[in-house]
Amino acid sequence: MSVIELQDVSKLYGFGDAANVALDEVSLSIEQGEFVAVMGPSGSGKSTLMNIIGLLDRPSHGSYNLNGRKVARLRPNQAAKYRRDTIGFIFQSFNLLPRLMALENVALPLAYKGVGLTRRTRLASDMLARVGLQHREYYYPWQLSGGQRQCVAIARALVNDPALIIADEPTGNLDSAGSRLVMELLSELHKSGHTILFVTHNPELTRYASRVVYMHDGTIIHDEKTKIGEVAQAVRRAMYNVSRTTVEDDLAGVSALMNAVPSHDNASTALASKPRKKTSKRRGKK
């Protein structure tokens, strides 16, 4: 049985002549344990699709079954509980509460679930250790780098042990090292059996996925299973020049994961010892 089953799902905003079709009769089936990348230009319906799959929105037409349950039959409070217990969200903008420390941000879903203070603190601490941030538990979001904040957001998404993880542009605000770190973490989660859907504009990141869905104007125009480590052929054609994966790319991903949280002393030493490049003043004559 498919974890996610959408049949002719459409989403319209507005009425009459002002109506905007965000999704146009989308049908999609996702099995347990798949790692699905969703690509497409801005306005193609990617985020709308994620919001519907994540029970943050409802389709205007069509049917949606999640783990065999008809979503249309869920009352708002039932949908909220189901979303809390079975789906983990990772957002591009992190959405961390600035006045809460990393540990408190991660423990927040457990507080909503009614878990006691001692147990939720332990579970949150264990989850931060899993993403390499145990010694940043008592840091506020503004004291963390972009990659570290996204790791806190991932820990928060995982603390309830959701079966489905939805990541909407999780690397959009990160540099290349932070992007590799986040994707390596998602790859590890996939290997542990989680079903993962992530939205990206970067074709190179699709090499982490086992399947790539390409959207345009609210519809799915390509749906291709791929080997992990390779860019889907349809995406390669659509995005034109996409470089191939190299051994250096793989080593850089492992390096980013291992050096997720360098100590302050080591970072300072590395910066102090790094030689500055001399800029040559000689220029070629015209």
C-alpha positions as CSV (number, residue, x, y, z in Angstrom):
1,M,0.0,0.0,0.0
2,S,1.2,3.5,-0.9
3,V,2.0,5.9,2.0
4,I,0.8,8.8,-0.2
5,E,-1.9,8.5,-2.9
6,L,-3.2,11.5,-4.7
7,Q,-5.7,11.1,-7.5
8,D,-6.6,14.0,-9.8
9,V,-5.9,16.6,-7.1
10,S,-6.4,20.3,-7.9
11,K,-6.0,23.4,-5.9
12,L,-7.7,26.7,-6.8
13,Y,-7.3,30.1,-5.1
14,G,-9.8,32.8,-5.7
15,F,-13.1,32.7,-7.5
16,G,-14.5,33.2,-11.0
17,D,-12.3,35.1,-13.4
18,A,-9.7,35.8,-10.6
19,A,-9.2,32.1,-9.8
20,N,-5.7,30.9,-9.9
21,V,-5.0,27.2,-10.5
22,A,-2.0,26.2,-8.3
23,L,-2.4,22.4,-8.9
24,D,-4.1,21.0,-12.0
25,E,-5.3,17.3,-11.6
26,V,-2.1,16.0,-10.1
27,S,-1.9,12.2,-9.5
28,L,1.0,10.9,-7.4
29,S,1.8,7.7,-5.5
30,I,4.7,7.4,-3.1
31,E,5.8,4.2,-1.4
32,Q,7.2,3.7,2.1
33,G,10.9,4.5,2.2
34,E,11.2,6.5,-1.0
35,F,13.4,9.6,-1.2
36,V,11.6,11.9,-3.6
37,A,13.0,15.2,-4.9
38,V,10.4,17.7,-6.3
39,M,11.7,20.2,-8.8
40,G,10.3,23.0,-11.0
41,P,10.4,26.7,-11.6
42,S,8.9,29.2,-9.1
43,G,5.1,29.1,-9.3
44,S,5.0,25.5,-10.6
45,G,3.0,24.3,-7.6
46,K,5.7,22.6,-5.6
47,S,5.0,24.2,-2.2
48,T,1.2,23.8,-2.7
49,L,1.7,20.1,-3.3
50,M,3.9,19.8,-0.1
51,N,1.3,21.7,1.9
52,I,-1.5,19.4,0.8
53,I,0.6,16.3,1.4
54,G,1.6,17.6,4.8
55,L,-2.1,18.4,5.8
56,L,-1.4,22.1,6.0
57,D,-4.0,22.7,3.2
58,R,-6.8,20.8,1.5
59,P,-7.3,20.1,-2.2
60,S,-10.2,21.8,-4.0
61,H,-10.9,18.7,-6.0
62,G,-9.6,15.1,-6.2
63,S,-8.8,12.6,-3.5
64,Y,-5.9,12.2,-1.1
65,N,-5.2,9.1,1.0
66,L,-2.4,9.2,3.6
67,N,-1.5,5.8,5.0
68,G,-4.8,4.4,3.7
69,R,-6.9,7.1,5.4
70,K,-9.0,9.5,3.4
71,V,-7.8,12.9,4.3
72,A,-11.2,14.5,3.3
73,R,-12.9,12.7,6.2
74,L,-10.5,14.0,8.9
75,R,-11.9,16.8,11.0
76,P,-9.5,19.8,11.6
77,N,-8.5,18.5,15.1
78,Q,-7.9,15.0,13.8
79,A,-5.8,16.3,10.9
80,A,-3.7,18.4,13.4
81,K,-3.1,15.4,15.6
82,Y,-2.2,13.2,12.6
83,R,0.1,15.9,11.3
84,R,1.8,16.3,14.7
85,D,2.4,12.6,15.2
86,T,3.3,11.3,11.7
87,I,4.8,14.2,9.7
88,G,8.0,16.2,10.3
89,F,8.4,19.6,8.5
90,I,11.7,21.2,7.6
91,F,11.4,24.8,6.2
92,Q,13.7,26.9,4.2
93,S,13.5,29.8,6.8
94,F,14.1,27.4,9.7
95,N,11.1,28.8,11.7
96,L,12.9,28.6,15.0
97,L,11.5,30.6,17.9
98,P,14.2,33.3,18.6
99,R,13.6,33.5,22.3
100,L,14.0,29.8,22.9
101,M,17.3,28.0,23.0
102,A,18.1,25.1,20.6
103,L,17.0,22.5,23.2
104,E,13.7,24.2,23.9
105,N,13.0,24.6,20.2
106,V,13.5,20.9,19.6
107,A,11.4,20.0,22.6
108,L,8.5,22.1,21.6
109,P,6.6,19.4,19.6
110,L,6.9,17.1,22.6
111,A,5.4,19.8,24.8
112,Y,2.4,20.1,22.5
113,K,2.0,16.3,22.7
114,G,1.9,16.5,26.5
115,V,5.3,14.8,27.2
116,G,6.7,15.7,30.7
117,L,9.5,18.2,31.1
118,T,12.2,15.7,32.1
119,R,11.5,13.2,29.3
120,R,11.1,15.8,26.6
121,T,14.4,17.5,27.6
122,R,16.2,14.1,27.4
123,L,14.6,13.3,24.0
124,A,15.4,16.7,22.6
125,S,19.0,16.4,23.9
126,D,19.4,13.0,22.3
127,M,18.1,14.3,19.0
128,L,20.5,17.3,19.0
129,A,23.3,14.8,19.6
130,R,22.1,12.8,16.6
131,V,22.6,15.9,14.3
132,G,25.9,16.8,15.9
133,L,24.7,19.8,18.0
134,Q,24.7,18.4,21.6
135,H,27.1,21.1,22.8
136,R,25.0,23.8,21.3
137,E,21.9,22.9,23.3
138,Y,21.8,26.2,25.2
139,Y,22.6,28.5,22.3
140,Y,19.9,30.8,20.9
141,P,19.2,30.7,17.1
142,W,21.0,34.0,16.5
143,Q,24.2,32.4,18.0
144,L,24.2,29.6,15.5
145,S,25.3,29.5,11.8
146,G,22.7,28.9,9.1
147,G,23.7,25.2,8.8
148,Q,23.5,24.7,12.5
149,R,20.0,26.4,12.7
150,Q,18.8,24.1,9.9
151,C,20.2,21.1,11.9
152,V,18.2,22.3,14.9
153,A,15.1,22.5,12.6
154,I,15.8,18.9,11.4
155,A,16.1,17.7,15.0
156,R,12.8,19.4,15.9
157,A,11.1,17.7,12.8
158,L,12.4,14.3,14.0
159,V,11.8,14.4,17.7
160,N,8.4,12.9,17.4
161,D,9.9,10.1,15.2
162,P,7.6,10.9,12.1
163,A,7.3,8.3,9.4
164,L,7.2,11.1,6.7
165,I,9.5,14.0,6.4
166,I,8.7,17.0,4.2
167,A,11.5,19.5,3.5
168,D,10.5,22.6,1.5
169,E,13.7,24.1,0.1
170,P,15.8,23.0,3.1
171,T,19.0,24.3,1.6
172,G,17.7,27.5,0.1
173,N,19.3,29.8,2.7
174,L,22.5,27.8,3.1
175,D,26.0,28.0,1.6
176,S,27.4,24.9,-0.2
177,A,28.9,23.4,3.0
178,G,25.7,23.8,4.9
179,S,23.7,22.4,2.0
180,R,25.9,19.3,1.9
181,L,25.5,18.8,5.6
182,V,21.7,19.0,5.5
183,M,21.5,16.6,2.5
184,E,23.9,14.1,4.2
185,L,21.6,14.2,7.3
186,L,18.5,13.6,5.1
187,S,20.4,10.8,3.3
188,E,21.1,9.1,6.7
189,L,17.4,9.4,7.6
190,H,16.4,7.8,4.4
191,K,18.8,4.9,5.0
192,S,17.1,4.4,8.4
193,G,13.7,3.9,6.7
194,H,12.1,7.3,6.7
195,T,10.0,8.5,3.7
196,I,11.4,11.8,2.6
197,L,10.0,14.5,0.2
198,F,12.1,17.5,-0.5
199,V,11.7,20.5,-2.8
200,T,14.8,21.9,-4.5
201,H,15.9,24.2,-7.3
202,N,19.4,22.7,-7.4
203,P,19.6,19.7,-9.9
204,E,22.8,18.5,-8.2
205,L,20.9,17.8,-4.9
206,T,18.7,15.3,-6.7
207,R,21.6,12.9,-6.7
208,Y,20.6,12.1,-3.1
209,A,17.1,11.1,-4.2
210,S,15.8,7.7,-5.4
211,R,13.1,9.4,-7.5
212,V,12.7,12.9,-9.1
213,V,9.4,14.6,-9.8
214,Y,9.5,17.6,-12.1
215,M,6.6,20.1,-12.1
216,H,5.5,22.9,-14.4
217,D,2.4,25.0,-14.3
218,G,0.7,23.0,-11.6
219,T,1.2,19.6,-13.2
220,I,3.8,16.8,-13.1
221,I,5.5,16.6,-16.4
222,H,8.3,14.1,-15.4
223,D,8.4,11.4,-12.8
224,E,11.6,9.3,-12.9
225,K,13.2,6.8,-10.6
226,T,17.0,7.3,-10.3
227,K,20.0,5.7,-8.9
228,I,21.3,7.5,-5.8
229,G,24.3,9.5,-6.8
230,E,23.0,10.3,-10.3
231,V,21.1,13.2,-11.6
232,A,17.8,12.2,-13.3
233,Q,18.0,12.3,-17.1
234,A,14.8,14.4,-17.4
235,V,16.1,16.9,-14.9
236,R,19.4,17.0,-16.7
237,R,17.7,17.8,-20.0
238,A,15.3,20.3,-18.4
239,M,18.1,22.2,-16.6
240,Y,20.6,21.8,-19.4
241,N,24.2,21.8,-18.1
242,V,24.4,19.9,-14.9
243,S,27.8,18.6,-13.8
244,R,28.3,15.0,-13.0
245,T,29.0,13.7,-9.5
246,T,32.7,13.3,-8.7
247,V,34.7,11.6,-6.0
248,E,35.5,15.1,-4.7
249,D,31.8,15.9,-4.3
250,D,31.3,12.8,-2.2
251,L,34.3,13.6,0.0
252,A,33.1,17.1,0.4
253,G,29.7,15.8,1.6
254,V,31.4,13.5,4.2
255,S,33.7,16.3,5.3
256,A,30.7,18.7,5.8
257,L,29.0,16.0,7.9
258,M,32.0,15.3,10.1
259,N,32.8,19.0,10.6
260,A,29.3,20.1,11.2
261,V,30.1,21.8,14.5
262,P,33.8,22.7,14.7
263,S,34.9,23.9,18.1
264,H,35.5,27.6,18.6
265,D,39.2,27.0,19.4
266,N,39.8,24.9,16.3
267,A,37.9,27.4,14.1
268,S,39.9,30.3,15.4
269,T,43.2,28.4,15.0
270,A,42.3,27.4,11.4
271,L,41.4,31.0,10.6
272,A,44.6,32.3,12.2
273,S,46.8,29.8,10.4
274,K,45.3,30.0,7.0
275,P,47.7,31.9,4.7
276,R,46.3,34.8,2.8
277,K,46.5,34.7,-0.9
278,K,48.7,37.4,-2.4
279,T,47.0,39.3,-5.2
280,S,49.3,39.9,-8.1
281,K,49.3,43.5,-9.2
282,R,50.8,42.6,-12.6
283,R,48.2,42.5,-15.3
284,G,48.5,41.6,-18.9
285,K,48.9,44.5,-21.3
286,K,46.1,45.2,-23.7
